[in-house]
Amino acid sequence: MKKTILLSVCLFVASLSTFGASLSSIMLQHNGSVTMYESDKMSSAISAAVKGDTIYLSEGSFVGDFTINKEITIIGAGQLTIVQGNITIALDNTPTLTAHMLDAIKLPSSYSVTVTKAIKNLKIRKCYMYKFVCSAAVTDLNIDRCNMDYFNPSTYVKSGNVLNSFISTISAVTGTAINTVNYINCNINSITNYYSYGTYYSSAGTFISCIVGTTSSSAFTNCLFINTAYPSTYSLDASSSCQNCYEGGYSWTQYTEEKTGVKYSTVDSDWLESNNYKGTDGTIIGMFGGTIPYSLVPNVPTVTESKVSVDTATKKLNVTLKVTAN
């Protein structure tokens, strides 16, 4: 049964880029069976799912807001899987998740991922999100190789890591940012504070092997910068410190991915290498350094090796598949 399910999933994933644009299909893998839904039936697929299930999305558009209220995984086919709606994450009883919740999907301009109930170990991988916002406590947040226009941790993100991601703007939304978010090998175009009723709210955190663009010293409270490049036009707040950092001397270039339209800014990798802008691991700083360089290519199963043989004695066809994910 497991082999049958795996083969079904692999065949579905293999067909995503070939037929997905016209089909825009949803596939729920649930309790040993596979159920197909039309592209506007995401809420129905979630309603039918149980803890541990996986929902696969083909390439194409999926219109409408939806709420994830179960411990499930939603996997797209990359940045041509376009969710034209807001995603709300609202699970009861503060669960500790064991798998990625969102993987390889795109939420275009004006659509957000919002966490409205407390959650632990929330994992999001290889997604483009216009905005990520929290209005409830998130502990051990993990954002892996994502692209975000706005990341608003505020006081609700209690701990977590943002890895090898591009962030256009980090901004505190409410309260004084006392969270302990680690930004590791990230490109951060700007860090801003939020002004409300006479008070500036700041963005705190630890920045390791990052490249930071425009910002101001008032945007930092209790920040630590390690092997990070930042502009020479500002000084750090008295409560913040810097270890082995690189001050100025670099320039940004904006790129647009031809097929998906996703944009990001970075510093030329050869320039970083030749000028020895490196992290503690010896690789270049920024989103293309470290052990898991930035990429939005989905982590879908790929058949990398296959073998077919015939057992003449039993009159059976033996199929062996080796499946890996990037």
C-alpha positions as CSV (number, residue, x, y, z in Angstrom):
1,M,0.0,0.0,0.0
2,K,2.8,2.5,0.9
3,K,4.5,1.8,-2.4
4,T,1.3,2.5,-4.3
5,I,0.8,5.7,-2.4
6,L,4.3,6.8,-3.0
7,L,4.1,6.0,-6.7
8,S,0.8,8.0,-7.0
9,V,2.3,11.0,-5.3
10,C,5.5,10.9,-7.4
11,L,3.4,10.6,-10.6
12,F,1.2,13.5,-9.5
13,V,4.3,15.7,-8.6
14,A,5.9,14.7,-11.9
15,S,2.9,16.0,-13.8
16,L,2.6,19.3,-11.9
17,S,4.7,21.4,-14.2
18,T,3.5,19.6,-17.3
19,F,-0.3,19.8,-16.8
20,G,-0.7,22.0,-13.7
21,A,-1.2,25.3,-15.4
22,S,-4.4,24.1,-17.1
23,L,-5.6,21.7,-14.4
24,S,-4.9,23.7,-11.2
25,S,-5.6,20.6,-9.1
26,I,-5.6,19.8,-5.4
27,M,-4.7,16.3,-4.2
28,L,-5.3,15.2,-0.7
29,Q,-3.2,12.2,0.5
30,H,-5.2,10.9,3.4
31,N,-5.0,7.6,5.4
32,G,-3.9,5.4,2.5
33,S,-5.9,7.0,-0.2
34,V,-5.8,9.9,-2.7
35,T,-8.6,12.3,-3.4
36,M,-8.7,15.0,-6.0
37,Y,-10.3,18.4,-5.7
38,E,-10.9,21.3,-8.0
39,S,-8.8,24.5,-7.5
40,D,-11.6,26.4,-5.6
41,K,-12.1,23.6,-3.1
42,M,-9.2,24.1,-0.8
43,S,-11.4,24.5,2.3
44,S,-13.1,21.2,1.4
45,A,-9.7,19.4,1.2
46,I,-8.7,20.8,4.5
47,S,-12.0,19.8,6.1
48,A,-11.5,16.2,4.8
49,A,-7.9,16.1,6.1
50,V,-6.7,14.7,9.4
51,K,-3.6,15.3,11.4
52,G,-0.5,14.2,9.4
53,D,-2.1,14.5,6.0
54,T,-0.5,16.2,3.0
55,I,-2.3,18.4,0.4
56,Y,-0.5,18.8,-2.9
57,L,-1.2,21.7,-5.2
58,S,-0.3,21.8,-8.9
59,E,0.8,24.8,-10.8
60,G,-1.9,27.3,-11.5
61,S,-4.1,29.7,-9.5
62,F,-6.1,28.9,-6.3
63,V,-8.5,31.7,-5.5
64,G,-9.9,32.5,-2.1
65,D,-8.9,32.8,1.5
66,F,-8.6,29.7,3.6
67,T,-7.8,28.7,7.2
68,I,-5.4,25.9,8.3
69,N,-6.8,24.5,11.6
70,K,-5.2,21.1,11.5
71,E,-1.6,19.7,11.7
72,I,-1.3,19.2,7.9
73,T,1.2,20.0,5.2
74,I,0.4,22.0,2.0
75,I,3.0,21.5,-0.7
76,G,2.9,23.4,-4.0
77,A,4.8,22.9,-7.3
78,G,6.9,26.1,-6.8
79,Q,6.4,29.7,-7.6
80,L,3.8,29.0,-10.3
81,T,1.5,27.6,-7.6
82,I,-0.2,30.9,-6.9
83,V,-2.6,31.3,-3.9
84,Q,-4.7,34.4,-4.6
85,G,-6.0,34.7,-1.1
86,N,-4.9,35.1,2.6
87,I,-3.8,32.1,4.6
88,T,-4.7,32.0,8.3
89,I,-3.0,29.6,10.6
90,A,-5.3,28.9,13.6
91,L,-4.8,25.6,15.4
92,D,-6.3,25.1,18.9
93,N,-4.4,24.0,22.0
94,T,-1.0,25.4,21.0
95,P,0.3,22.3,19.2
96,T,4.0,21.5,18.5
97,L,4.2,20.8,14.8
98,T,6.4,18.0,13.5
99,A,6.3,18.8,9.7
100,H,6.4,21.8,7.4
101,M,3.0,23.5,7.2
102,L,3.6,25.4,4.0
103,D,6.1,24.5,1.2
104,A,6.7,25.8,-2.3
105,I,3.8,28.2,-2.9
106,K,3.4,31.8,-3.8
107,L,1.2,34.4,-2.3
108,P,1.4,37.5,-4.6
109,S,1.1,41.1,-3.7
110,S,-1.4,42.0,-0.9
111,Y,-1.9,38.4,0.3
112,S,-0.6,37.4,3.7
113,V,0.1,34.5,6.0
114,T,-1.3,35.3,9.4
115,V,-0.9,33.3,12.6
116,T,-3.9,34.0,14.9
117,K,-3.5,31.2,17.6
118,A,-0.5,30.2,19.6
119,I,1.7,27.6,17.9
120,K,5.1,25.9,18.3
121,N,7.6,24.8,15.7
122,L,5.9,26.3,12.7
123,K,7.9,25.6,9.6
124,I,7.6,27.4,6.2
125,R,9.9,26.5,3.3
126,K,10.6,27.9,-0.1
127,C,7.5,30.2,-0.3
128,Y,7.0,33.7,-1.5
129,M,4.9,35.6,0.9
130,Y,3.9,39.2,0.5
131,K,3.5,39.5,4.3
132,F,4.0,37.3,7.3
133,V,2.2,38.6,10.4
134,C,1.4,37.2,13.9
135,S,-1.3,38.1,16.4
136,A,-0.6,35.2,18.7
137,A,2.5,33.6,20.3
138,V,4.8,31.7,17.9
139,T,7.6,29.7,19.5
140,D,10.4,28.1,17.5
141,L,9.4,29.6,14.1
142,N,11.4,28.3,11.2
143,I,11.4,30.1,7.9
144,D,13.6,28.3,5.4
145,R,14.7,29.8,2.0
146,C,11.7,32.1,1.6
147,N,11.1,35.5,-0.1
148,M,9.0,38.1,1.9
149,D,8.1,41.6,1.1
150,Y,7.2,42.3,4.8
151,F,8.2,40.3,7.9
152,N,6.5,41.6,11.0
153,P,7.7,39.5,14.0
154,S,6.5,42.1,16.7
155,T,6.4,40.7,20.2
156,Y,4.5,37.5,19.2
157,V,7.5,35.6,17.7
158,K,9.1,34.4,20.9
159,S,12.0,32.5,19.2
160,G,12.9,31.2,15.8
161,N,15.3,31.2,12.8
162,V,15.0,32.8,9.4
163,L,17.4,30.9,7.1
164,N,18.8,31.9,3.7
165,S,15.9,34.1,2.9
166,F,15.3,37.5,1.1
167,I,13.3,40.0,3.2
168,S,12.4,43.3,1.6
169,T,11.4,44.9,4.9
170,I,11.6,43.9,8.6
171,S,9.2,46.0,10.6
172,A,7.8,45.8,14.2
173,V,4.0,46.1,14.2
174,T,2.9,46.2,17.8
175,G,4.7,46.4,21.1
176,T,8.4,46.5,22.0
177,A,10.2,43.8,20.0
178,I,11.8,41.6,22.7
179,N,11.8,38.5,20.6
180,T,14.9,36.4,19.9
181,V,14.7,35.8,16.2
182,N,17.9,34.6,14.5
183,Y,18.4,35.8,10.9
184,I,21.1,33.5,9.4
185,N,22.5,34.1,5.8
186,C,19.7,36.5,4.9
187,N,19.5,39.4,2.5
188,I,17.5,42.2,4.2
189,N,16.8,45.2,2.1
190,S,15.6,47.4,4.9
191,I,14.9,47.3,8.6
192,T,12.4,49.9,9.8
193,N,10.7,50.8,13.0
194,Y,7.0,51.4,13.5
195,Y,5.6,54.7,14.8
196,S,2.3,54.7,16.7
197,Y,0.9,57.3,19.1
198,G,4.2,58.9,19.8
199,T,6.2,55.7,20.3
200,Y,8.7,54.0,18.0
201,Y,8.7,50.2,18.1
202,S,11.9,48.5,17.2
203,S,13.0,45.2,15.6
204,A,15.3,43.1,17.8
205,G,17.2,39.9,16.9
206,T,20.5,38.3,16.1
207,F,21.8,38.8,12.5
208,I,24.4,36.2,11.5
209,S,26.2,36.3,8.1
210,C,23.6,38.6,6.7
211,I,23.6,41.5,4.3
212,V,21.6,44.5,5.4
213,G,20.5,47.5,3.3
214,T,19.1,50.8,4.3
215,T,18.1,51.2,7.9
216,S,18.4,53.6,10.9
217,S,19.9,53.1,14.3
218,S,16.6,53.7,16.0
219,A,15.3,50.5,14.4
220,F,17.4,48.3,16.7
221,T,16.9,47.3,20.3
222,N,19.2,44.6,21.9
223,C,20.4,43.5,18.5
224,L,23.6,41.4,17.9
225,F,25.3,41.5,14.5
226,I,27.8,38.7,13.7
227,N,29.8,38.6,10.4
228,T,27.1,40.8,8.9
229,A,27.5,43.6,6.3
230,Y,25.6,46.8,7.0
231,P,25.7,50.4,5.5
232,S,28.4,52.8,6.7
233,T,25.7,55.5,6.9
234,Y,24.4,54.6,10.3
235,S,25.6,53.6,13.8
236,L,24.2,50.9,16.1
237,D,21.9,51.7,19.0
238,A,23.7,51.7,22.4
239,S,22.0,48.4,23.3
240,S,23.2,46.6,20.2
241,S,26.6,45.2,19.3
242,C,28.6,44.0,16.4
243,Q,31.2,41.2,16.0
244,N,33.5,40.8,13.0
245,C,31.1,42.8,10.8
246,Y,31.6,44.5,7.4
247,E,30.8,48.2,7.2
248,G,29.7,49.4,3.7
249,G,31.6,49.0,0.5
250,Y,29.1,47.0,-1.3
251,S,26.2,47.7,-3.7
252,W,22.8,46.0,-4.3
253,T,21.5,44.6,-7.6
254,Q,17.9,43.7,-8.0
255,Y,17.0,40.6,-10.0
256,T,13.6,39.3,-11.3
257,E,13.2,35.6,-11.9
258,E,12.1,35.3,-15.5
259,K,9.5,32.5,-15.2
260,T,8.0,33.4,-11.8
261,G,8.4,37.2,-11.5
262,V,9.8,36.9,-8.0
263,K,12.2,39.7,-7.2
264,Y,15.2,39.9,-4.8
265,S,18.2,42.0,-4.2
266,T,21.7,40.8,-3.6
267,V,25.4,41.6,-3.7
268,D,27.5,39.9,-6.4
269,S,28.8,36.6,-5.1
270,D,32.1,36.9,-6.8
271,W,32.6,40.3,-5.2
272,L,31.8,38.9,-1.8
273,E,34.2,36.1,-2.3
274,S,37.1,38.3,-3.6
275,N,36.6,40.8,-0.8
276,N,36.4,38.0,1.8
277,Y,32.9,38.9,3.1
278,K,32.5,35.5,4.7
279,G,30.7,34.0,7.6
280,T,32.1,31.8,10.4
281,D,31.6,28.7,8.2
282,G,33.9,30.1,5.5
283,T,31.2,30.6,2.8
284,I,30.1,34.0,1.6
285,I,27.6,36.0,3.7
286,G,24.1,36.5,2.5
287,M,21.3,34.3,1.2
288,F,23.6,32.4,-1.3
289,G,26.0,31.4,1.4
290,G,25.9,28.8,4.2
291,T,25.0,25.1,3.8
292,I,21.5,25.7,2.2
293,P,21.8,28.5,-0.4
294,Y,18.6,30.4,-1.3
295,S,16.4,28.7,-3.9
296,L,12.7,28.5,-4.4
297,V,12.9,25.3,-6.4
298,P,10.4,23.0,-4.6
299,N,11.4,20.1,-2.4
300,V,9.1,17.7,-4.2
301,P,9.9,14.1,-4.5
302,T,11.9,13.3,-7.7
303,V,12.5,9.8,-9.1
304,T,16.3,9.8,-9.5
305,E,16.7,6.1,-10.2
306,S,14.4,3.3,-11.5
307,K,14.7,-0.3,-12.2
308,V,12.1,-2.6,-13.8
309,S,12.4,-6.4,-14.0
310,V,10.1,-9.4,-14.7
311,D,9.9,-12.4,-12.4
312,T,9.0,-15.1,-14.8
313,A,8.4,-17.6,-12.0
314,T,5.7,-15.5,-10.4
315,K,4.7,-13.6,-13.5
316,K,5.1,-10.3,-11.7
317,L,6.6,-7.0,-12.8
318,N,9.0,-5.7,-10.2
319,V,9.5,-1.9,-10.1
320,T,12.1,-0.3,-7.9
321,L,12.2,3.5,-7.5
322,K,14.7,5.7,-5.7
323,V,13.0,9.0,-4.6
324,T,14.9,12.0,-3.3
325,A,14.0,15.7,-2.6
326,N,16.3,18.7,-3.0
